[in-house]
């Protein structure tokens, strides 16, 4: 019976893809949370809050890179379905060069704004911000290999790359901090790890890349940019929804309370990494089916069912075992984070489903979906900035924003911007 079940799982490409991505995400998250675990114990609570505030800021700064990634995944899946290896190769190398140039610009911008960032986030060591800016120089280049693995539907390679990248980041960052370079060393280690990941990715992708030919890609760039414009608003909305709370907590609360909230957010995002694997597989799969004019409704509902099951399981785990999870990752120092974890897990569950639906709409080119994110974001920002007496006020604002966004997306799914019913997707 068990053997038959395992065989059934192996023959289901959607489920196997999710298993690979899920396993890779779990292993990668082990390194990510070992990093948080070690930093939570060797750094002061205030420094730990600073570290996580800059990490959250990197998500917002990296919105254009996220936009680029989503657009590239979709376009690579289309090129792969046409087996256009010549264009896939040329696009890879040319985009890598462009991304490195853009990265230099990002690093320079952060360096010029370092004093403003220091004042707003109460980070008084300017050197930390300067090194952080250097690490952000790989924001664009780092997404190219990941986008190619997903667009080519190479889920095992993508999972391996995720684990390897996370291991590099963990190793170099922790080593730098232990050597006495403190927070600046942490971000310097991330930069070194990012370079190592890029080099390793080339060797994994070699079988999909042919000899480089300098062909014109102007039309391809135009298509990427055209799709990227609405995706930019979508990614900004999702990143804002998932990160602005931590940044505002750093602004409005004392460093120690911001550190406790960072612990809550870090634990809650374990949930996000695990259950989010479904969206990672769904997006290129649906995109490829849509590009070939095939029916994708059945595949979508299979992915949705799996996503809902994982979200339900995560909510149960984080509601029943908040104390155990907090002790496991941070020890006794962060036990003040325990009381907030069940409520924050509810927000993360809402966010996972929101992210899933948004990526589905992008996969089928219903790009006007970005308009539906803004009402929730406005509510979230207004509630946090006008009512932040306790951390519960912050989490309630997150949940209200998530509910509003999910309701609007559900209506968009059922009715559609073209007046069709959901069964006609």
N, C-alpha and C positions, 0 to 999 in steps of 0.2 A: 504493500500500500504506500509506504514511504517512498519506495523506489519509483513507483508510478507517478507520485506527486513531483518528485525531483525531475523526472523525465519531462513532465508537462511544463514545468518551469523552464527547463532548458530549451524547449521548442517554442516558447513564447518570446519573441524577440523584444517586445516592449518591456516585459517583465525582466528579462535578462539584462537589458540595457540599464534598467533602473537598479538592478542588483549590483552591477559593476560600478555605476556611478555612486550608489549608496555606500557600497563597501569602501570605495575610494574616498568619499566624503568623510566617512567615519574615521578612516585611518589618517587622512589629512587633518581632520579636526583634533585627533589625538595630539599631534604635534602643535597645532594652534593653541590648544588648551593646556598642554604642558608648558607652553610659553607663558600663558596667562597664570598658570599654577605657580611656576617658578618666580615670575615677576611679582605675583601677589604676595609671595613670601619673602623675597629679598629686597623689594622696594618698599618705601614707606607708602602708607595708604594714599597720601597726597600725590606722590610720584606715580603711583599706579593709576590714579584718576587722570593725571596729565597724559600718560601713555595712551589710555583708551580714548581720551578726548581728541588727541591727534590722529589716532586710527580712524575715529568717526569722521573727522575732518577730511581725511584722505579719501573716504568714500564719496564725500560731496565734491571734493576737488577732482576725483576720478570719474565723475559723471560722464564727461565727454568720452573717456576711454570705454566706459560701459556701453555707451551708445554705439561706439565704433564696433565693439565686440558683438552686440546683437545683430547689427547690420551685416557684419562680416560672416557670422554663422549662417545667416539666411542666404547670403550670396554664394558662399562656398558650397552649401548644400545644393544650390541650383547648378553651379558649375560641375559639381561632382556627378549629379544626375545626368549631365550631358557628357561626362567623361572627358572634359576639356583640361587635361593635365598640363598642357603648355601654358594656358592662361593661369591656372592655379599656381604654377611655379613662379611665373613672372610677378603675379600679384603679391605673393608671399614676400619676395625679396624687396620689391619696391616699397611695399607698405612698411616693412621693417625699417628701412632707411628713413622714410618720412616720419615714422613714429619716434625714432631716436632724436630727430631734429626737434619735433614738438616737445619731447621730454626735456630738452635743454631749455626751451622757453618756459616750461612749467617750473623748473628748478629756479630759474632766474626770477620769475614773478614772485615765488614764495620768499626768496632771499630779499627782494625789495620791500616786501610787505611784512617782514619779520617783526618789526617793532609794533605794528598794528595788531598782529596776531598775538604777540606777547601781552599786550594790554588787554585785549578782549578776553583771552582765555587764562589770564593770570599766570602765565608761564614766564618766569623772570630770568631764566637762562637762555639768552638769545642763541647760543651755540646749538642748543637742542633743535630749535626751529630751522636753523641753517642746514644741519645734517638731514633733518626730516625732508627739507626741500630737495636735497640731492636724491634721497630714496624715491621721491615722487617722480623723478625723471624717467623711470621705467614704466610709468602708468600706462602708456599706450603700447609700448613694445611688448609688455608682458601678456597682453590679451591676445596677440596674434596666434601663438601656438595653440592656446586653448580653443580659440574660435575655429581653427582648422581641424582640430581633433573632433569637435562637436559637429561641424559642418560635414565632415567626411564620415560621420557616424562611427568613428573609431572610439567606442566607449571605454574599452579596456585601456587603450593608450591614454585617453583623457584622464581616467582614474589614476593610472600610474603617474602621469605628469603632475596631477594635483598633489599626490602623496609626496613625490620627490621635491616639488617646489616648497611645500610646507616644511619638509625635513630640512632643506637648505636654510630656509628662513629661521627655523628654530635653532639650528646648530650655530650659525654665525652670530645671531642676535644674542643668544644666551652666553656664548663664549666671550663676546665683546663686553657684556655687562659684568661677567665674572672676572674679567681682566681689569676691571676698574673704570671702564669708559662710561658707565651709568646709562642714562637715557639716550644720550647722543650715540653711544656705542650700539644700542638696540636698533636704532634706525640705520646706522651705518652697516650693521650686520644684515639687515633686510635688503639693502642695496646690493651687497656682495652676493647674497642668496639669489636675488633676482637675475643677476648676470649669469650665475652658474646654471639657473633653470633655463635661460634662453639658449645657452650653448648645448645643454643636454637635449632640449626639444628638437634641435636640428637633426640629431642622430636618430630620434624616434620617427621623424617625419620623412626621412630620406626615401622611403619606398613610394611615397606619394608625390615627390618632387622630381622632375626631370631636369635635364640640362637647361640652364637659364638662357632664354632668348629675349632680347630687348624689343618686345612688341609694344605697340601703343595700347595703353589702358585708359585713355581719356573717357571713353563711353562708360567703362566700368566704374571709374571714379565718380562720374556723374550719377550713376544709379545708386552707388553707395551713399553719396551725399543726399540724394533725394529721399531715400528711405530713412536716413539718419536724422533728418530734421524733426519728424514727429517722435521718433524713438528717443531723441534728446529730452523732450519734455516728459516722456514716460519714465525714463531712467532717473531724471532729476526728481520727479514726483515720488518714485519708489525709494530712492536714497534719502530724500527729505523725510518721508514717512518713517523710515527705519533708523535714522541717525540724529535728527535734529533735537530729539529729547535729551540725548546724552550731552550734546554741546550746550544746550540751554541750562541743563543741570549744572554743568561746570561753571556757567556764568552766574547763576542765581544762588547756588548753594555753596556752603563752605567746602574746602578741598576734601575733608574727611567724608562728608556726606556724599559728595560727588564720587568718591572712591567706592563707597558701599553701593551706590547705584550702578557704577561700572561693573561691579561684581554681579549684580542682578542681571544686567544686560548681557554680560559674557556668558553666564549660565543659560539664559534664555535662548541665546543664539546657537547653542548646541542643538536645540530643537530645529532651528532654521536650517542648519547644515544638513541634518539627517533627512528631514522630510522634504527639503528642497530638491533632492535628487530627482524626483519625478519630473519637475519642470525642466531640468537640464536635459533629460532624454526626450520629453514631449516636444520641445520647441523645434529642434532640427528635424524630428520625425514628421511632424505635421507640416512643416515648411516644405520638406521634400515631396510629400504627398500632394500638397496644394500646387507646387510648381509643375508637377506632372499631370495635373488635372484629375487626380484620383479622389475618390470619396474618403474623407478623413473623419467623418462623424463617429464611426464605430471606434476608431483608435482614440479619439478624444475622450469618449465616455469611459473607456478602459483606464486611461490615465487619470481621469477625474476620480473614479472610484478608488483607485489605489492611493491617490493624494488624500482623500477624505479619511481613509482608514489610518494612514500614518499620522495625520493631524490629530485624530481622536486618541490614538495611542500615546502621542506625545503629551497631550493635555492631561491624561490620566497620570502619566509618570511624573510630570512636574507638579501636579497637585498633591500627589500622595507622598512623594519623597523629596521635598524641597530641602529639608535639613541634611539629609544624607548627601545629596548632590553638592551642596555648599561646602560641607566638611571635606568631601572627596577632592574638590578642586582648590579650595582656598584655606581650609583649616578653620580654626576657631575665630581668627581675626575678622572674618567677614560674615559671622553669624547674624549680624544686623541686616544682611541682605535677604535672609530666609523669608521673612514675612511678606516681601514684595514679589517673590518668585511666581506663585500661582497666578496672580493677576497679570503679571507681565507675560507669562506663558500664553494666556488667552489672547493678548495682543499679537504675539508672534504667530499663533495659529491663524488668526485673521489675516495677517500679512502674508503667510505662505499661500493661502487660497487666492488672495488678491494678486500676488505675483504670478501664480499659475494662470489665472484667467487673462491677465494682461499679456503674458507671453503667447498665449493661444491666439489672441486677437492680432498680435503682431505677426505671428506665423502665417496667418491667412490674410495679411495686408489690410486689416481693419484698423488703420493707424489713428483714426480720430478718437480712439480709446483714451488718449492722454487727457482729453478734456474732462473726463469723469474723475480724475484723481484730485483735481484742484479744490473742489468743495471740502473734502476731508482734510486736506493740508491746511487750508485756511482756518478751519475749526481747531485743528491741532495746535497751530502756532498761536492763535488768539487765546485759547484756553490756557496754554502754558505760560504765556507772557503776562496774562492778567491774573492768574491764580496759581501760585506756586508755593503755597505755604508748607506743603509736605510732599514727599515723593509719591504718595498715593495720588495727589492731584495731577502729577505728571503722567502716571500710568493711566489714569482715567481719561485724560486728554488723548492719549494714544489709542485707547480702546474705542472711544467715540469716533475718532477719525477713521479707524479701521472699519467700523460698522457702516458708516456713511459711504465709504468707498466701495465696500462689498455689495451693499444694496444697489448702488448705481451700476456696478459692473454686471450684477445679476439681471437687472432690467435690460441692459444693453445686450446681454447674451440672449435673453428670451425674445425680445422684440427686434433688436438690431437696428442700425442706423439707416437701413434700407427698407424697413417695414416688414422684413421676413420673419417667420417664426423660427425658433431654435431648431426645430426638426429639419429645417431646410439648409442648415449649415453644411 
